[in-house]
Amino acid sequence: MSSLLTFSRFFSIEEAKPLTELLEKEHIVFLIEQEVNQLDPIYIGNNMDPMIVVKIPQESFRRVNDLLESRAAIEIQRADPQHYLYSFTNSELLNVLNNPEEWSLYDTALTRKILKEKNIIVPPPADNLYGNEGYKPEHLKKSWIVLGYTLSLFFAFGGIFISLVLLNSTKVLKSGRKIKMYDHYTRNHGKNIFIIGLIMVLIYFIVILQ
């Protein structure tokens, strides 16, 4: 069996319960972990990301996705009319479909149902479920890039740490495939921050030795 990879993230153990109950029922090995943000909140602000992760074997990703899709297709038929998606505008609903990685399979399935009920043309799924899956690598804001350069100049080890996060962070797609979390632009800056940090470390050592 392959190593366990992150399948889904939640804000709490309770929120993850429907998934873990399904995994137990289907006798699929899983692990729940509490993640720690790699970037210090002091630098990036209070962390609001879901940090409870459910991990499963890579070879089980397709099976679990198929199970969740089948369950979602049944559950949306008795969806609560008060569900928050019913309050979304048409453009917001279309945005859900254009960013499937940010939403659950149930949410995307219900979104399609709502749009069809409104007689709005529903776009096909972004790319292929077992291909790129419509995931867009994260583009770090300019302010954080500037912060990275500043740290590399005045606190070299902090800059190096941040650069390694930008260069090495990965995202596990619904197919189980790993890709780089940050886009080419962000990773290029990560390389520059790393190089500057190394140069500053060398300068520090030269000054100390002298």
N, CA and C atoms as a LAMMPS dump frame, in Angstrom:
ITEM: TIMESTEP
0
ITEM: NUMBER OF ATOMS
630
ITEM: BOX BOUNDS ff ff ff
-5.0000000000000000e+02 5.0000000000000000e+02
-5.0000000000000000e+02 5.0000000000000000e+02
-5.0000000000000000e+02 5.0000000000000000e+02
ITEM: ATOMS id mol type element x y z
1 1 1 N 0.846 -1.195 0
2 1 2 C 0 0 0
3 1 3 C 0.88 1.243 0
4 2 1 N 0.497 2.264 -0.769
5 2 2 C 1.269 3.499 -0.836
6 2 3 C 1.087 4.309 0.438
7 3 1 N 1.917 5.339 0.585
8 3 2 C 1.8 6.202 1.756
9 3 3 C 0.494 6.97 1.705
10 4 1 N 0.058 7.425 2.874
11 4 2 C -1.21 8.15 2.955
12 4 3 C -1.007 9.601 2.526
13 5 1 N -1.906 10.107 1.676
14 5 2 C -1.85 11.476 1.188
15 5 3 C -3.106 12.229 1.609
16 6 1 N -2.992 13.535 1.71
17 6 2 C -4.134 14.353 2.118
18 6 3 C -5.239 14.303 1.073
19 7 1 N -6.414 13.848 1.49
20 7 2 C -7.563 13.769 0.591
21 7 3 C -8.477 14.976 0.752
22 8 1 N -8.68 15.398 1.994
23 8 2 C -9.585 16.52 2.235
24 8 3 C -9.202 17.234 3.522
25 9 1 N -9.609 18.519 3.604
26 9 2 C -9.317 19.338 4.771
27 9 3 C -10.614 19.851 5.391
28 10 1 N -10.609 20.001 6.709
29 10 2 C -11.789 20.463 7.424
30 10 3 C -11.372 21.414 8.538
31 11 1 N -12.356 22.171 9.035
32 11 2 C -12.098 23.088 10.136
33 11 3 C -12.196 22.403 11.49
34 12 1 N -12.847 21.234 11.528
35 12 2 C -13.004 20.529 12.797
36 12 3 C -13.165 19.038 12.555
37 13 1 N -12.954 18.255 13.621
38 13 2 C -13.138 16.807 13.557
39 13 3 C -14.596 16.484 13.233
40 14 1 N -15.51 17.257 13.811
41 14 2 C -16.941 17.03 13.599
42 14 3 C -17.305 17.208 12.132
43 15 1 N -16.72 18.212 11.509
44 15 2 C -16.994 18.471 10.092
45 15 3 C -16.478 17.331 9.21
46 16 1 N -15.427 16.655 9.654
47 16 2 C -14.837 15.555 8.881
48 16 3 C -15.573 14.235 9.085
49 17 1 N -16.489 14.197 10.064
50 17 2 C -17.138 12.94 10.45
51 17 3 C -17.865 12.22 9.313
52 18 1 N -18.649 12.917 8.46
53 18 2 C -19.327 12.191 7.375
54 18 3 C -18.349 11.442 6.463
55 19 1 N -17.2 12.054 6.202
56 19 2 C -16.207 11.395 5.353
57 19 3 C -15.585 10.214 6.07
58 20 1 N -15.189 10.402 7.323
59 20 2 C -14.539 9.309 8.044
60 20 3 C -15.496 8.136 8.269
61 21 1 N -16.782 8.429 8.465
62 21 2 C -17.766 7.35 8.615
63 21 3 C -17.894 6.551 7.326
64 22 1 N -17.844 7.252 6.175
65 22 2 C -17.895 6.562 4.884
66 22 3 C -16.667 5.683 4.7
67 23 1 N -15.507 6.203 5.067
68 23 2 C -14.261 5.44 4.929
69 23 3 C -14.281 4.195 5.813
70 24 1 N -14.808 4.347 7.015
71 24 2 C -14.908 3.192 7.92
72 24 3 C -15.864 2.149 7.353
73 25 1 N -16.992 2.617 6.816
74 25 2 C -17.991 1.706 6.255
75 25 3 C -17.421 0.918 5.076
76 26 1 N -16.591 1.578 4.274
77 26 2 C -16.02 0.933 3.083
78 26 3 C -14.677 0.261 3.367
79 27 1 N -14.29 0.253 4.651
80 27 2 C -13.031 -0.388 5.081
81 27 3 C -11.819 0.183 4.338
82 28 1 N -11.803 1.509 4.225
83 28 2 C -10.683 2.199 3.584
84 28 3 C -9.801 2.799 4.675
85 29 1 N -8.534 2.486 4.615
86 29 2 C -7.592 2.987 5.619
87 29 3 C -7.528 4.512 5.544
88 30 1 N -7.537 5.164 6.71
89 30 2 C -7.42 6.624 6.721
90 30 3 C -6.735 7.079 8.001
91 31 1 N -6.311 8.331 7.99
92 31 2 C -5.647 8.932 9.131
93 31 3 C -6.095 10.385 9.245
94 32 1 N -6.405 10.817 10.479
95 32 2 C -6.776 12.218 10.716
96 32 3 C -5.618 12.901 11.434
97 33 1 N -5.225 14.049 10.926
98 33 2 C -4.126 14.794 11.537
99 33 3 C -4.489 16.265 11.701
100 34 1 N -3.866 16.888 12.686
101 34 2 C -3.979 18.333 12.883
102 34 3 C -2.729 18.963 12.286
103 35 1 N -2.895 19.749 11.225
104 35 2 C -1.753 20.366 10.573
105 35 3 C -1.318 21.629 11.293
106 36 1 N -0.072 22.001 11.092
107 36 2 C 0.457 23.262 11.592
108 36 3 C 0.865 24.085 10.389
109 37 1 N 0.427 25.334 10.34
110 37 2 C 0.745 26.188 9.206
111 37 3 C 2.253 26.364 9.112
112 38 1 N 2.796 26.134 7.892
113 38 2 C 4.237 26.235 7.7
114 38 3 C 4.731 27.674 7.802
115 39 1 N 3.859 28.63 7.466
116 39 2 C 4.237 30.026 7.554
117 39 3 C 3.719 30.603 8.861
118 40 1 N 4.572 31.203 9.64
119 40 2 C 4.211 31.746 10.944
120 40 3 C 3.11 32.786 10.805
121 41 1 N 1.996 32.661 11.571
122 41 2 C 0.911 33.642 11.528
123 41 3 C 1.377 35.066 11.83
124 42 1 N 2.53 35.195 12.525
125 42 2 C 3.052 36.529 12.807
126 42 3 C 3.331 37.262 11.502
127 43 1 N 3.738 36.496 10.482
128 43 2 C 4.097 37.103 9.208
129 43 3 C 2.928 37.181 8.241
130 44 1 N 2.018 36.218 8.301
131 44 2 C 0.963 36.18 7.28
132 44 3 C -0.422 36.458 7.833
133 45 1 N -0.519 36.814 9.117
134 45 2 C -1.831 37.096 9.686
135 45 3 C -2.429 35.859 10.331
136 46 1 N -3.573 36.01 10.965
137 46 2 C -4.224 34.878 11.624
138 46 3 C -4.59 33.816 10.615
139 47 1 N -4.302 32.572 10.957
140 47 2 C -4.568 31.46 10.054
141 47 3 C -6.04 31.075 10.081
142 48 1 N -6.704 31.141 8.922
143 48 2 C -8.113 30.795 8.836
144 48 3 C -8.321 29.577 7.948
145 49 1 N -7.232 28.881 7.616
146 49 2 C -7.334 27.725 6.739
147 49 3 C -7.78 26.492 7.519
148 50 1 N -8.496 25.572 6.848
149 50 2 C -8.867 24.312 7.517
150 50 3 C -7.616 23.485 7.762
151 51 1 N -7.359 23.128 9
152 51 2 C -6.119 22.454 9.345
153 51 3 C -6.305 21.006 9.795
154 52 1 N -7.551 20.501 9.813
155 52 2 C -7.797 19.091 10.083
156 52 3 C -7.752 18.365 8.738
157 53 1 N -6.824 17.452 8.578
158 53 2 C -6.681 16.755 7.298
159 53 3 C -7.023 15.28 7.445
160 54 1 N -7.663 14.748 6.408
161 54 2 C -7.961 13.323 6.342
162 54 3 C -7.102 12.745 5.227
163 55 1 N -6.281 11.775 5.578
164 55 2 C -5.373 11.169 4.604
165 55 3 C -5.817 9.743 4.284
166 56 1 N -5.658 9.372 3.02
167 56 2 C -5.975 8.011 2.575
168 56 3 C -4.897 7.563 1.585
169 57 1 N -4.83 6.26 1.275
170 57 2 C -3.851 5.793 0.293
171 57 3 C -4.13 6.407 -1.084
172 58 1 N -3.086 6.694 -1.828
173 58 2 C -3.239 7.315 -3.136
174 58 3 C -4.123 6.478 -4.062
175 59 1 N -3.986 5.147 -3.98
176 59 2 C -4.759 4.289 -4.875
177 59 3 C -6.252 4.276 -4.527
178 60 1 N -6.618 4.836 -3.379
179 60 2 C -8.033 4.871 -2.982
180 60 3 C -8.737 6.165 -3.386
181 61 1 N -7.993 7.137 -3.917
182 61 2 C -8.584 8.436 -4.245
183 61 3 C -9.744 8.297 -5.23
184 62 1 N -9.538 7.558 -6.297
185 62 2 C -10.58 7.441 -7.32
186 62 3 C -11.827 6.768 -6.741
187 63 1 N -11.617 5.711 -5.979
188 63 2 C -12.75 4.987 -5.395
189 63 3 C -13.547 5.89 -4.463
190 64 1 N -12.853 6.628 -3.587
191 64 2 C -13.538 7.5 -2.636
192 64 3 C -14.272 8.617 -3.365
193 65 1 N -13.65 9.193 -4.39
194 65 2 C -14.324 10.233 -5.166
195 65 3 C -15.588 9.706 -5.834
196 66 1 N -15.502 8.495 -6.359
197 66 2 C -16.683 7.886 -6.99
198 66 3 C -17.79 7.666 -5.961
199 67 1 N -17.416 7.219 -4.762
200 67 2 C -18.398 7.009 -3.697
201 67 3 C -19.052 8.333 -3.295
202 68 1 N -18.243 9.378 -3.17
203 68 2 C -18.771 10.685 -2.781
204 68 3 C -19.671 11.269 -3.866
205 69 1 N -19.301 11.048 -5.123
206 69 2 C -20.128 11.536 -6.234
207 69 3 C -21.483 10.833 -6.245
208 70 1 N -21.458 9.519 -6.026
209 70 2 C -22.711 8.759 -6.008
210 70 3 C -23.598 9.213 -4.857
211 71 1 N -22.994 9.42 -3.703
212 71 2 C -23.765 9.865 -2.547
213 71 3 C -24.308 11.269 -2.764
214 72 1 N -23.483 12.15 -3.359
215 72 2 C -23.92 13.524 -3.614
216 72 3 C -25.099 13.553 -4.575
217 73 1 N -25.072 12.684 -5.606
218 73 2 C -26.155 12.643 -6.6
219 73 3 C -27.487 12.285 -5.948
220 74 1 N -27.433 11.447 -4.914
221 74 2 C -28.651 11.052 -4.196
222 74 3 C -29.092 12.146 -3.227
223 75 1 N -28.123 12.698 -2.497
224 75 2 C -28.448 13.674 -1.448
225 75 3 C -28.979 14.993 -1.995
226 76 1 N -28.517 15.406 -3.175
227 76 2 C -28.99 16.692 -3.706
228 76 3 C -30.47 16.64 -4.099
229 77 1 N -31.013 15.442 -4.274
230 77 2 C -32.427 15.322 -4.621
231 77 3 C -33.321 15.726 -3.45
232 78 1 N -32.767 15.668 -2.238
233 78 2 C -33.533 16.089 -1.058
234 78 3 C -32.809 17.227 -0.331
235 79 1 N -32.156 18.063 -1.133
236 79 2 C -31.397 19.188 -0.578
237 79 3 C -32.32 20.168 0.151
238 80 1 N -31.853 20.693 1.24
239 80 2 C -32.598 21.684 2.025
240 80 3 C -32.705 22.986 1.225
241 81 1 N -33.93 23.487 0.981
242 81 2 C -34.11 24.751 0.24
243 81 3 C -33.42 25.933 0.919
244 82 1 N -33.07 25.766 2.205
245 82 2 C -32.385 26.832 2.941
246 82 3 C -30.862 26.717 2.827
247 83 1 N -30.392 25.745 2.053
248 83 2 C -28.951 25.589 1.883
249 83 3 C -28.356 26.888 1.343
250 84 1 N -27.181 27.245 1.838
251 84 2 C -26.59 28.549 1.491
252 84 3 C -26.38 28.754 -0.006
253 85 1 N -26.221 27.669 -0.771
254 85 2 C -26.002 27.818 -2.214
255 85 3 C -27.222 28.413 -2.92
256 86 1 N -28.404 28.231 -2.34
257 86 2 C -29.619 28.778 -2.953
258 86 3 C -29.654 30.308 -2.858
259 87 1 N -28.811 30.864 -1.982
260 87 2 C -28.765 32.322 -1.861
261 87 3 C -27.709 32.942 -2.781
262 88 1 N -26.944 32.094 -3.469
263 88 2 C -25.892 32.593 -4.355
264 88 3 C -26.491 33.201 -5.617
265 89 1 N -25.815 34.213 -6.144
266 89 2 C -26.213 34.766 -7.44
267 89 3 C -25.757 33.8 -8.532
268 90 1 N -26.245 34.019 -9.75
269 90 2 C -25.849 33.144 -10.853
270 90 3 C -24.345 33.165 -11.088
271 91 1 N -23.744 34.339 -11.01
272 91 2 C -22.301 34.446 -11.229
273 91 3 C -21.525 33.724 -10.128
274 92 1 N -22.041 33.786 -8.886
275 92 2 C -21.379 33.092 -7.782
276 92 3 C -21.493 31.583 -7.952
277 93 1 N -22.632 31.112 -8.439
278 93 2 C -22.81 29.685 -8.684
279 93 3 C -21.86 29.201 -9.78
280 94 1 N -21.738 29.993 -10.836
281 94 2 C -20.824 29.627 -11.922
282 94 3 C -19.377 29.623 -11.431
283 95 1 N -19.072 30.514 -10.504
284 95 2 C -17.728 30.563 -9.936
285 95 3 C -17.418 29.288 -9.155
286 96 1 N -18.436 28.718 -8.514
287 96 2 C -18.253 27.448 -7.801
288 96 3 C -17.8 26.365 -8.773
289 97 1 N -18.462 26.308 -9.927
290 97 2 C -18.122 25.284 -10.917
291 97 3 C -16.766 25.526 -11.55
292 98 1 N -16.371 26.79 -11.611
293 98 2 C -15.073 27.12 -12.209
294 98 3 C -13.912 26.893 -11.248
295 99 1 N -14.235 26.67 -9.979
296 99 2 C -13.196 26.431 -8.968
297 99 3 C -13.548 25.207 -8.129
298 100 1 N -13.655 24.044 -8.763
299 100 2 C -14.105 22.837 -8.049
300 100 3 C -13.21 22.42 -6.897
301 101 1 N -11.915 22.774 -6.943
302 101 2 C -11.014 22.379 -5.865
303 101 3 C -11.356 23.053 -4.544
304 102 1 N -12.084 24.153 -4.616
305 102 2 C -12.404 24.907 -3.407
306 102 3 C -13.727 24.458 -2.779
307 103 1 N -14.411 23.519 -3.427
308 103 2 C -15.742 23.114 -2.953
309 103 3 C -15.844 21.601 -2.878
310 104 1 N -16.774 21.128 -2.064
311 104 2 C -16.991 19.691 -1.95
312 104 3 C -17.749 19.18 -3.179
313 105 1 N -17.719 17.861 -3.354
314 105 2 C -18.45 17.257 -4.478
315 105 3 C -19.947 17.508 -4.331
316 106 1 N -20.427 17.525 -3.087
317 106 2 C -21.85 17.797 -2.851
318 106 3 C -22.191 19.214 -3.303
319 107 1 N -21.347 20.177 -2.94
320 107 2 C -21.61 21.573 -3.309
321 107 3 C -21.614 21.767 -4.828
322 108 1 N -20.656 21.149 -5.505
323 108 2 C -20.612 21.31 -6.969
324 108 3 C -21.807 20.619 -7.634
325 109 1 N -22.203 19.459 -7.093
326 109 2 C -23.358 18.756 -7.66
327 109 3 C -24.639 19.557 -7.44
328 110 1 N -24.8 20.116 -6.237
329 110 2 C -25.995 20.915 -5.941
330 110 3 C -25.995 22.198 -6.778
331 111 1 N -24.831 22.778 -6.982
332 111 2 C -24.728 23.98 -7.811
333 111 3 C -25.219 23.703 -9.228
334 112 1 N -24.822 22.57 -9.786
335 112 2 C -25.275 22.204 -11.133
336 112 3 C -26.802 22.042 -11.168
337 113 1 N -27.335 21.438 -10.112
338 113 2 C -28.78 21.226 -10.04
339 113 3 C -29.515 22.572 -9.99
340 114 1 N -29.007 23.495 -9.171
341 114 2 C -29.647 24.806 -9.034
342 114 3 C -29.615 25.562 -10.363
343 115 1 N -28.478 25.537 -11.032
344 115 2 C -28.352 26.242 -12.308
345 115 3 C -29.279 25.65 -13.369
346 116 1 N -29.392 24.328 -13.385
347 116 2 C -30.287 23.685 -14.348
348 116 3 C -31.74 24.053 -14.063
349 117 1 N -32.084 24.145 -12.778
350 117 2 C -33.446 24.553 -12.41
351 117 3 C -33.742 25.974 -12.866
352 118 1 N -32.699 26.78 -12.987
353 118 2 C -32.841 28.167 -13.447
354 118 3 C -32.722 28.275 -14.969
355 119 1 N -32.602 27.103 -15.621
356 119 2 C -32.444 27.047 -17.076
357 119 3 C -31.212 27.802 -17.561
358 120 1 N -30.164 27.727 -16.77
359 120 2 C -28.893 28.347 -17.136
360 120 3 C -27.963 27.252 -17.662
361 121 1 N -27.302 27.547 -18.759
362 121 2 C -26.392 26.567 -19.358
363 121 3 C -25.256 26.279 -18.384
364 122 1 N -25.088 25.021 -18.073
365 122 2 C -24.066 24.604 -17.113
366 122 3 C -22.797 24.229 -17.857
367 123 1 N -21.659 24.86 -17.535
368 123 2 C -20.404 24.54 -18.209
369 123 3 C -19.938 23.136 -17.852
370 124 1 N -19.201 22.48 -18.746
371 124 2 C -18.684 21.145 -18.437
372 124 3 C -17.674 21.241 -17.303
373 125 1 N -17.413 20.134 -16.619
374 125 2 C -16.431 20.153 -15.525
375 125 3 C -15.088 20.684 -16.009
376 126 1 N -14.414 21.458 -15.148
377 126 2 C -13.113 22.016 -15.515
378 126 3 C -12.106 20.9 -15.711
379 127 1 N -11.548 20.808 -16.927
380 127 2 C -10.612 19.759 -17.294
381 127 3 C -11.215 18.386 -16.992
382 128 1 N -10.375 17.464 -16.535
383 128 2 C -10.829 16.104 -16.278
384 128 3 C -10.611 15.777 -14.812
385 129 1 N -11.565 15.063 -14.212
386 129 2 C -11.478 14.758 -12.79
387 129 3 C -10.16 14.102 -12.431
388 130 1 N -9.617 13.276 -13.33
389 130 2 C -8.379 12.572 -13.041
390 130 3 C -7.212 13.148 -13.826
391 131 1 N -7.352 14.414 -14.275
392 131 2 C -6.268 15.101 -14.958
393 131 3 C -5.859 16.3 -14.14
394 132 1 N -5.959 17.495 -14.729
395 132 2 C -5.584 18.708 -14.008
396 132 3 C -6.633 19.114 -12.981
397 133 1 N -7.858 18.689 -13.162
398 133 2 C -8.951 18.921 -12.221
399 133 3 C -9.276 20.392 -12.016
400 134 1 N -8.835 21.229 -12.911
401 134 2 C -9.178 22.638 -12.817
402 134 3 C -8.449 23.382 -11.716
403 135 1 N -7.432 22.75 -11.111
404 135 2 C -6.725 23.42 -10.027
405 135 3 C -5.788 24.497 -10.562
406 136 1 N -5.868 25.677 -9.969
407 136 2 C -4.984 26.779 -10.343
408 136 3 C -3.97 26.98 -9.219
409 137 1 N -2.672 26.822 -9.527
410 137 2 C -1.658 27.029 -8.487
411 137 3 C -1.805 28.409 -7.855
412 138 1 N -1.517 28.488 -6.566
413 138 2 C -1.689 29.739 -5.833
414 138 3 C -0.678 30.789 -6.273
415 139 1 N -1.159 32.022 -6.339
416 139 2 C -0.331 33.16 -6.738
417 139 3 C -0.165 34.05 -5.514
418 140 1 N 1.051 34.053 -4.94
419 140 2 C 1.279 34.801 -3.713
420 140 3 C 1.205 36.3 -3.982
421 141 1 N 0.535 37.012 -3.08
422 141 2 C 0.38 38.45 -3.239
423 141 3 C 1.734 39.164 -3.178
424 142 1 N 1.793 40.297 -3.861
425 142 2 C 3.035 41.061 -3.943
426 142 3 C 3.557 41.444 -2.564
427 143 1 N 2.659 41.758 -1.64
428 143 2 C 3.078 42.182 -0.299
429 143 3 C 3.864 41.089 0.412
430 144 1 N 3.448 39.795 0.217
431 144 2 C 4.168 38.7 0.863
432 144 3 C 5.496 38.436 0.167
433 145 1 N 5.553 38.676 -1.139
434 145 2 C 6.815 38.533 -1.875
435 145 3 C 7.825 39.55 -1.342
436 146 1 N 7.362 40.787 -1.175
437 146 2 C 8.221 41.852 -0.65
438 146 3 C 8.713 41.488 0.751
439 147 1 N 7.793 40.927 1.567
440 147 2 C 8.167 40.512 2.914
441 147 3 C 9.253 39.444 2.87
442 148 1 N 9.143 38.521 1.923
443 148 2 C 10.144 37.468 1.778
444 148 3 C 11.512 38.038 1.461
445 149 1 N 11.561 38.996 0.532
446 149 2 C 12.839 39.636 0.19
447 149 3 C 13.401 40.396 1.393
448 150 1 N 12.532 41.084 2.125
449 150 2 C 12.971 41.857 3.287
450 150 3 C 13.58 40.939 4.341
451 151 1 N 12.917 39.811 4.585
452 151 2 C 13.441 38.858 5.566
453 151 3 C 14.778 38.279 5.124
454 152 1 N 14.903 37.983 3.829
455 152 2 C 16.152 37.403 3.333
456 152 3 C 17.324 38.364 3.496
457 153 1 N 17.035 39.67 3.476
458 153 2 C 18.088 40.679 3.623
459 153 3 C 18.453 40.934 5.084
460 154 1 N 17.447 40.983 5.961
461 154 2 C 17.696 41.371 7.349
462 154 3 C 17.564 40.224 8.352
463 155 1 N 16.977 39.115 7.932
464 155 2 C 16.864 37.931 8.78
465 155 3 C 16.952 36.73 7.847
466 156 1 N 18.179 36.465 7.409
467 156 2 C 18.434 35.527 6.308
468 156 3 C 17.783 34.162 6.491
469 157 1 N 17.878 33.614 7.713
470 157 2 C 17.334 32.269 7.926
471 157 3 C 15.81 32.257 7.787
472 158 1 N 15.164 33.348 8.189
473 158 2 C 13.719 33.445 7.998
474 158 3 C 13.358 33.483 6.529
475 159 1 N 14.149 34.238 5.75
476 159 2 C 13.919 34.305 4.306
477 159 3 C 14.118 32.965 3.64
478 160 1 N 15.159 32.249 4.053
479 160 2 C 15.435 30.925 3.485
480 160 3 C 14.295 29.964 3.795
481 161 1 N 13.796 30.019 5.04
482 161 2 C 12.682 29.141 5.425
483 161 3 C 11.466 29.393 4.543
484 162 1 N 11.108 30.671 4.373
485 162 2 C 9.946 31.011 3.549
486 162 3 C 10.157 30.567 2.103
487 163 1 N 11.376 30.771 1.585
488 163 2 C 11.65 30.38 0.194
489 163 3 C 11.485 28.878 -0.001
490 164 1 N 11.907 28.081 0.99
491 164 2 C 11.77 26.629 0.878
492 164 3 C 10.307 26.201 0.897
493 165 1 N 9.491 26.93 1.678
494 165 2 C 8.05 26.646 1.695
495 165 3 C 7.458 26.913 0.311
496 166 1 N 7.817 28.058 -0.275
497 166 2 C 7.279 28.435 -1.592
498 166 3 C 7.731 27.456 -2.673
499 167 1 N 8.944 26.959 -2.559
500 167 2 C 9.498 26.074 -3.586
501 167 3 C 9.017 24.633 -3.458
502 168 1 N 8.804 24.185 -2.23
503 168 2 C 8.561 22.756 -2.015
504 168 3 C 7.129 22.371 -1.662
505 169 1 N 6.269 23.352 -1.349
506 169 2 C 4.893 23.005 -0.985
507 169 3 C 4.173 22.359 -2.165
508 170 1 N 3.413 21.32 -1.876
509 170 2 C 2.675 20.612 -2.924
510 170 3 C 1.194 20.526 -2.584
511 171 1 N 0.407 20.253 -3.584
512 171 2 C -1.043 20.078 -3.443
513 171 3 C -1.398 18.708 -3.991
514 172 1 N -2.179 17.943 -3.236
515 172 2 C -2.647 16.636 -3.701
516 172 3 C -4.027 16.818 -4.318
517 173 1 N -4.152 16.513 -5.615
518 173 2 C -5.421 16.661 -6.313
519 173 3 C -6.357 15.504 -5.991
520 174 1 N -7.587 15.61 -6.433
521 174 2 C -8.578 14.583 -6.124
522 174 3 C -8.221 13.221 -6.72
523 175 1 N -7.372 13.239 -7.744
524 175 2 C -6.932 11.983 -8.344
525 175 3 C -5.821 11.334 -7.534
526 176 1 N -5.254 12.094 -6.576
527 176 2 C -4.127 11.593 -5.805
528 176 3 C -2.805 12.068 -6.36
529 177 1 N -2.837 12.817 -7.473
530 177 2 C -1.618 13.317 -8.099
531 177 3 C -1.128 14.557 -7.372
532 178 1 N 0.193 14.632 -7.171
533 178 2 C 0.793 15.779 -6.505
534 178 3 C 1.272 16.803 -7.529
535 179 1 N 1.002 18.068 -7.251
536 179 2 C 1.53 19.136 -8.089
537 179 3 C 2.05 20.247 -7.176
538 180 1 N 2.815 21.177 -7.739
539 180 2 C 3.325 22.303 -6.962
540 180 3 C 2.159 23.188 -6.525
541 181 1 N 2.18 23.639 -5.274
542 181 2 C 1.092 24.455 -4.756
543 181 3 C 1.119 25.874 -5.319
544 182 1 N 2.342 26.413 -5.526
545 182 2 C 2.455 27.799 -5.977
546 182 3 C 2.813 27.87 -7.459
547 183 1 N 2.378 28.934 -8.109
548 183 2 C 2.595 29.072 -9.544
549 183 3 C 4.054 29.423 -9.851
550 184 1 N 4.345 29.446 -11.159
551 184 2 C 5.712 29.663 -11.629
552 184 3 C 6.249 31.01 -11.147
553 185 1 N 5.42 32.035 -11.191
554 185 2 C 5.803 33.382 -10.753
555 185 3 C 6.249 33.365 -9.293
556 186 1 N 5.448 32.746 -8.438
557 186 2 C 5.758 32.708 -7.007
558 186 3 C 7.015 31.898 -6.737
559 187 1 N 7.16 30.755 -7.411
560 187 2 C 8.336 29.909 -7.18
561 187 3 C 9.622 30.563 -7.682
562 188 1 N 9.528 31.357 -8.755
563 188 2 C 10.703 32.098 -9.225
564 188 3 C 11.182 33.088 -8.169
565 189 1 N 10.224 33.778 -7.55
566 189 2 C 10.588 34.695 -6.473
567 189 3 C 11.14 33.909 -5.288
568 190 1 N 10.584 32.717 -5.052
569 190 2 C 11.1 31.871 -3.981
570 190 3 C 12.569 31.536 -4.197
571 191 1 N 12.948 31.254 -5.449
572 191 2 C 14.353 30.962 -5.774
573 191 3 C 15.225 32.172 -5.494
574 192 1 N 14.74 33.354 -5.899
575 192 2 C 15.514 34.575 -5.676
576 192 3 C 15.699 34.859 -4.191
577 193 1 N 14.615 34.664 -3.42
578 193 2 C 14.678 34.884 -1.97
579 193 3 C 15.676 33.92 -1.333
580 194 1 N 15.675 32.677 -1.821
581 194 2 C 16.599 31.661 -1.3
582 194 3 C 18.05 32.058 -1.567
583 195 1 N 18.322 32.498 -2.794
584 195 2 C 19.691 32.885 -3.178
585 195 3 C 20.171 34.078 -2.348
586 196 1 N 19.298 35.084 -2.204
587 196 2 C 19.661 36.267 -1.412
588 196 3 C 19.919 35.864 0.038
589 197 1 N 19.071 34.985 0.567
590 197 2 C 19.256 34.517 1.937
591 197 3 C 20.586 33.824 2.12
592 198 1 N 20.969 32.969 1.165
593 198 2 C 22.253 32.263 1.244
594 198 3 C 23.421 33.246 1.204
595 199 1 N 23.309 34.227 0.308
596 199 2 C 24.376 35.238 0.2
597 199 3 C 24.53 35.99 1.528
598 200 1 N 23.395 36.362 2.135
599 200 2 C 23.451 37.092 3.4
600 200 3 C 24.043 36.233 4.515
601 201 1 N 23.737 34.925 4.499
602 201 2 C 24.314 34.012 5.495
603 201 3 C 25.831 33.97 5.337
604 202 1 N 26.311 33.885 4.088
605 202 2 C 27.752 33.87 3.824
606 202 3 C 28.407 35.166 4.306
607 203 1 N 27.732 36.28 4.057
608 203 2 C 28.253 37.574 4.504
609 203 3 C 28.35 37.616 6.026
610 204 1 N 27.303 37.092 6.701
611 204 2 C 27.321 37.06 8.167
612 204 3 C 28.536 36.283 8.674
613 205 1 N 28.789 35.096 8.074
614 205 2 C 29.906 34.26 8.511
615 205 3 C 31.245 34.931 8.245
616 206 1 N 31.361 35.607 7.104
617 206 2 C 32.615 36.295 6.774
618 206 3 C 32.87 37.404 7.78
619 207 1 N 31.818 38.159 8.121
620 207 2 C 31.958 39.233 9.096
621 207 3 C 32.362 38.674 10.459
622 208 1 N 31.735 37.576 10.864
623 208 2 C 32.032 36.972 12.162
624 208 3 C 33.488 36.468 12.206
625 209 1 N 33.934 35.813 11.121
626 209 2 C 35.295 35.277 11.07
627 209 3 C 36.343 36.38 11.093
628 210 1 N 35.991 37.51 10.51
629 210 2 C 36.931 38.62 10.504
630 210 3 C 37.027 39.275 11.88
